Amino acid sequence: MQSQFLTVALEAAKNAEEIITSYYAADTIKVQLKDDETPVTRADTEAEKAIRETITQAFPDHGFLGEEYGIQEGTSPYVWIIDPIDATKNYIRKIPIFGTQIALMKEDELILGVSNAPLLNELLYAETGKGAFLNGEPIKVSDVAQPADAMICHGGINWFVEKGTFPGIYNLINDAARTRGFGDFYMYHLVASGRVDAVIEAAISIWDIAAITVIVREAGGMVTDIQGQAITKDTASLIATNGLLHNTILDYFSEE
C-alpha cells in the first residue's frame, strides 16, 4: 500500500503534466535564459508552482528545494526536491524525452522518488523498502556483470573533459559492449527497468537525480557519485548501476 507521501507526489506530477503538455502542444515555446545561461520556459515555472501548491495543501509544514524557485524552509524534517522539467532543452526543441522529477528527503535521506515522462508514457516511482514501479508494474535492474557485456549510458562528454574525468569514461566506452548518450533522466529509467546496465554523469544537480536515486536503488541497483560517495544535496556527479557493475565502473575513475 502506498503512503500518503507517494499519493500526493503522484498527484503533483499529474498536475504538472497538464501544464507541461499544454505548453508543449503550442506552435512555439517561449524561452528565457537564467543567470547561469540555462533555458527556462513558462511551463517550467508554472509546473513547479503547481507541484509546490499540491504538496503544501497536504503537508503545509514541509520544505522545498526546486530548480526554479530554490529553497523554501519548512518546520518539519521533510524536504521535497523538484525538477519540473528535466531536459528543458529537449522540451524546447520538441524532443519528447523530458520529464518531471519529484523526490522526498527526510533528514538528508532520500525516501521517495517519482519520475514522470508523459510523452514516453513512463511513470516511475519508488519508496524506500517498497520496490520500484513503472506504470504500476514492478521493475528490477539487469544481471549483467561485466562491462564487455554491458550497455552503458553517459552524460555529455564535454563535462567529463571539464571535470577531469575523461580518461575514465573514454576507457569505459572502449570496454563496454555498447554505449549511448540518451541524456538526462531517461537513462535512469532504462537502468531501473533493466534495459541499460549503468549510467555515468560528470555534472549534475541534486534535483536532477534525487528521484531516480530512490527508484534505481529500489529496483535493486546502486547509486553513488563518481568517487563512490553517498548521494547528498551537494552531489555533483553520478554513477547508477545494476549493482553488479558498480565497483568495476568506480575503478575506471579511481585511477584519475
RAGIKA-V664468 format. One record per residue. N is the residue number from 0. SS is DSSP state (A for helix, B for strand, O for the rest). PSI is psi in degrees with one decimal (* if undefined). D_FIRST is the distance of its C-alpha to the first C-alpha in Angstrom with 1 decimal. Layout:
BEGIN
N;SS;PSI;D_FIRST
N;SS;PSI;D_FIRST
END
This chain:
BEGIN
0;O;129.9;0.0
1;O;151.5;3.8
2;O;168.2;6.6
3;A;-32.3;9.6
4;A;-49.2;11.5
5;A;-40.2;10.0
6;A;-45.6;10.1
7;A;-39.8;13.7
8;A;-41.2;14.6
9;A;-39.0;14.0
10;A;-43.1;16.0
11;A;-40.9;18.6
12;A;-39.2;19.0
13;A;-38.1;19.6
14;A;-40.8;22.0
15;A;-38.3;23.8
16;A;-40.7;23.9
17;A;-42.0;25.9
18;A;-47.9;28.5
19;A;-45.4;28.8
20;A;-29.6;29.3
21;A;-48.4;31.7
22;A;-35.5;33.9
23;A;-32.4;33.7
24;O;-14.0;35.2
25;O;158.5;38.2
26;O;-38.1;41.5
27;O;151.5;41.6
28;O;117.8;39.2
29;O;135.7;41.0
30;B;139.1;40.7
31;B;159.6;41.7
32;B;133.7;42.1
33;O;178.0;40.6
34;O;-29.5;42.7
35;O;11.1;41.5
36;O;11.7;42.7
37;O;150.9;39.3
38;B;152.7;38.6
39;B;145.3;36.5
40;B;169.5;36.1
41;A;-30.4;35.3
42;A;-41.1;32.0
43;A;-53.3;31.1
44;A;-41.8;31.9
45;A;-35.8;30.7
46;A;-42.0;27.3
47;A;-39.7;26.9
48;A;-43.8;28.0
49;A;-40.6;25.4
50;A;-47.6;22.6
51;A;-42.4;23.9
52;A;-41.9;24.4
53;A;-45.3;20.9
54;A;-40.5;19.5
55;A;-35.3;22.3
56;A;-35.9;21.7
57;A;-34.8;18.3
58;O;75.7;19.4
59;O;-16.1;23.2
60;O;1.1;23.9
61;O;153.3;22.3
62;B;173.3;24.8
63;B;149.1;25.2
64;B;108.9;26.9
65;B;155.0;27.7
66;O;-38.8;30.2
67;O;-31.6;32.0
68;O;9.4;31.9
69;B;-144.3;31.7
70;B;134.6;30.6
71;B;111.4;29.6
72;O;142.0;29.4
73;O;-177.6;26.8
74;O;4.5;27.0
75;O;172.2;23.7
76;O;2.5;22.9
77;B;134.2;20.5
78;B;126.9;22.2
79;B;131.9;21.0
80;B;125.0;22.9
81;B;131.9;23.8
82;B;103.1;25.9
83;B;-38.4;26.0
84;B;101.9;27.9
85;B;131.7;28.1
86;O;48.6;31.2
87;A;-34.9;33.1
88;A;-36.8;36.3
89;A;-46.3;34.8
90;A;-45.9;33.6
91;A;-37.4;37.2
92;O;12.1;38.8
93;O;35.4;36.5
94;O;122.7;34.9
95;O;7.8;31.5
96;O;84.6;29.9
97;O;157.7;28.3
98;B;162.5;24.9
99;B;133.4;23.1
100;B;124.6;21.6
101;B;124.3;19.3
102;B;157.7;18.4
103;B;128.6;17.6
104;B;133.9;19.8
105;B;113.9;19.9
106;O;51.7;23.4
107;O;10.1;24.2
108;B;122.9;21.1
109;B;125.9;19.1
110;B;-7.7;15.4
111;B;144.4;14.0
112;B;137.9;15.6
113;B;130.1;15.9
114;B;112.3;19.0
115;B;118.5;20.0
116;B;89.0;23.2
117;A;-38.8;23.9
118;A;-14.1;27.1
119;A;-5.4;25.8
120;O;45.6;22.8
121;B;112.6;20.6
122;B;108.4;17.3
123;B;144.0;15.9
124;B;158.2;13.2
125;B;150.4;11.8
126;B;147.5;10.7
127;O;126.2;12.7
128;O;3.1;11.8
129;O;3.7;8.8
130;O;172.6;11.3
131;B;149.8;12.8
132;B;145.1;12.7
133;B;114.5;15.7
134;O;39.6;15.3
135;O;-6.6;12.0
136;B;139.0;13.6
137;B;144.1;13.4
138;B;159.0;16.6
139;O;159.7;18.8
140;O;171.6;22.2
141;O;175.8;25.5
142;O;24.4;27.7
143;O;132.8;30.9
144;O;-10.2;32.8
145;O;141.4;36.0
146;A;-34.2;37.0
147;A;-18.1;39.5
148;A;1.2;36.7
149;O;148.5;34.3
150;B;125.5;33.7
151;B;135.1;33.4
152;B;155.2;32.9
153;B;157.8;34.5
154;O;-171.2;35.0
155;O;128.8;38.4
156;A;-33.1;41.3
157;A;-32.7;43.2
158;A;-34.2;40.7
159;A;-38.7;41.3
160;A;-48.7;45.0
161;A;-36.8;44.7
162;O;0.2;42.6
163;O;20.8;44.9
164;O;17.2;42.3
165;A;-40.8;43.9
166;A;-38.9;45.4
167;A;-47.8;42.1
168;A;-33.6;40.5
169;A;-48.7;43.8
170;A;-38.1;44.0
171;A;-42.3;40.4
172;A;-41.2;41.0
173;A;-32.0;44.0
174;A;-22.3;42.3
175;O;155.6;39.2
176;O;-36.9;39.1
177;B;140.1;38.1
178;B;146.9;37.3
179;B;154.6;36.3
180;O;68.0;35.7
181;O;-34.8;32.9
182;O;150.4;32.3
183;O;-155.3;29.7
184;O;-29.1;26.0
185;A;-31.2;26.3
186;A;-37.2;27.6
187;A;-29.8;24.3
188;A;-44.2;22.4
189;A;-39.0;24.9
190;A;-48.6;24.5
191;A;-29.5;20.7
192;O;9.2;21.0
193;O;10.2;24.0
194;O;-19.8;26.6
195;O;155.1;28.4
196;O;-22.6;28.9
197;B;155.1;29.5
198;B;138.9;30.1
199;B;129.8;32.7
200;B;138.9;33.5
201;O;-14.7;36.3
202;O;115.0;35.6
203;O;167.3;32.3
204;O;159.5;30.9
205;A;-35.4;27.6
206;A;-17.4;26.2
207;A;-31.7;27.0
208;A;-1.6;24.9
209;A;-49.1;22.3
210;A;-46.1;19.4
211;A;-22.1;20.5
212;A;-47.4;21.0
213;A;-42.6;17.4
214;A;-47.3;16.7
215;A;-44.1;19.7
216;A;-45.0;18.9
217;A;-18.1;15.4
218;O;0.2;17.1
219;O;5.3;19.5
220;O;-173.4;22.3
221;B;147.2;24.3
222;B;125.7;25.3
223;B;179.3;28.3
224;O;-179.1;31.3
225;O;-23.1;34.5
226;O;0.2;35.8
227;O;11.4;32.8
228;O;154.9;31.6
229;O;156.4;28.1
230;O;129.6;26.8
231;O;178.5;27.7
232;O;-20.3;28.5
233;O;2.8;32.0
234;O;134.7;31.1
235;O;0.1;33.6
236;O;167.6;33.2
237;B;140.3;30.5
238;B;124.0;30.1
239;B;126.1;26.9
240;B;177.7;27.1
241;O;2.6;25.5
242;O;-47.4;26.5
243;O;-31.9;29.4
244;O;-7.9;31.6
245;A;-53.6;30.8
246;A;-35.7;33.7
247;A;-42.5;36.1
248;A;-38.7;35.4
249;A;-35.8;35.7
250;A;-28.8;39.1
251;A;-26.4;40.4
252;A;-12.1;40.1
253;A;-16.5;41.1
254;O;-1.7;44.8
255;O;*;45.2
END
